[in-house]
């Protein structure tokens, strides 16, 4: 009988461990959740009013990039870039959309490029790329986030 009592007591004490659940701290839960989020991707890309009506995410993204590219092309085609640099048919522009919907534009040149006056081209971009329609910033978990991307802008359409 003593053996049975000892065994039951042992089992009872061991089984209590199964009922003890460690509750993770808030910090542990937050850290785990933050690691699950892919911070390299946004939930919703930046958008303009005319693309908002599209429900398909891929079409909406495409609409935004096409709108922005064509708008930049139109604004730069009225300038002297093609006269100053006749060999320059495409320029890559780094676009930054901030959380407050402001935008920055920076021309991107190859590392070995010395044929272009980068300061002059940058000032032309800054002067021409104003008064753009309202851009809604990208969203991550419903919160506006800063995004950057590079757009190839065709300067000469033949």
N, C-alpha and C positions, 0 to 999 in steps of 0.2 A: 504494500500500500504506500509505503514511503517513497518507493521508486516512482509510482504513478503520480503521486502528489508532486514530486520533484520535477518530473517530466512536464506535468501540466503547468507548474509554476514557471518553468523554463520557457515553455511555449507562450504563455501569457506575457511574459516579459519581452520576448522576442517579437511578438505580434504588435506590441505597443509601438515599436519602431515604425511599423507600417502606417500607423495613424498620425505620426508626427510628420507633418508636411512643412517643408521650409518654404516660406513665402518670400519670393524674390523682392529685393528692395526696388524702390521707384527708379533709382539710378540704373540698376541692372536691367530693368524692363526697358527704360529709355535707350540705353546703350544697345540692347538687342534690336530694338525697333529701328534705331538709326542705321545700324549695320545692314538691315534688310532693304533700306531705301536705296535705289540707284540714283545717286546724285549727279550722274553724267547725263541723265535724260530728264526732260520736263514732261509733265502730264499734258499740258496744252502749250502749243507753240504760240509765239506772238501772233497777233491778228489785227486786221483792219475791219472796219464796219462792213464793207462789201463782202468779206469772206465769212462773217459771223453767221450768215444764214445757212451755211453748209453744215450738215450734221456729221458727215464722214470726216474723221480726223485726218486721213491722208489727203483728201481733197482740200481740206481747209489749210493744211500746211503748204500744199502746192500753190493754192490760190494766193497765200500771203507772199511766198517767195517770188512768184511771177509778178504780182502787183508791185512789190518793192523793186525788183530788177527793172521792170519797164518804166517805173517812175524815175529811177535814178538815170536810166538811159535817156529819157526825154529831157531831164534837167541838164544833163551833161552835153547833149547834142547841140544845145544852143550856145555852147561856149567855144572857146578857142583851142581846146585840147587837141582836136583833130588837125587844126592848122599848125599849132606849135609842135606837135609830135605826129607827123603823118604816118609814121611806121607803127604807131600805137593803135591797135585795133580793139584790144580788150584790156581792161584793167580789173584787177581783183580788189574788191573793197571789203575791208573788215568792218562789219556792222555790229554795234553794241546797242542792245535795247535794255535800258535800265529799268529798275522797278517802278520808277515814277513816270515811265513812258517816254523819257527823253532818249534821243538817239545820238550816237557818235559814229562818224565815218572816218576810216583811215585807209589810205591807199596801201596796197601790199605790193612790194617789188621783189624780184629775185635778189638773192644775196650779192651777186656780182654785178648788179645793175647800177651803172654810173651814168648812163646816157640820158637820164631824166632828172629834171630838177624836182626832187621829191617835195621840197618845201612849197614850190609853186603849185604843183598838182594838189597837194594837201590843202592849200588855201583856196584853190578853185572848188574843190569838193565842199569845203566848209561854206563857201559863199553860195554855191548853187543848191546844196541839199538842205535848204531851210523851207519852212512852210509846208512840210509834208503833212498828209492827213494824220489824224490821231491814230497812234499805234497802241494797242493794248498789249502789255507785257506778257511774257510767258508765265505759266502758273505751275507750281509744284505743290501738291497737297492743298490747292486752293489759295496759295500765297504767291503774290507776284515775285518773280525772280529775274535776275539779270541774265541775259543770254548774249552770246557772241557767235557769229558765223561769218564765213567769207563768201561773197557773191561775185561771180565773174560777170562783169558788165561790158557788153559789146558796145564799142564807141562808133564803129563804122558798120553800117548795114548796107550791103551792096546787092 
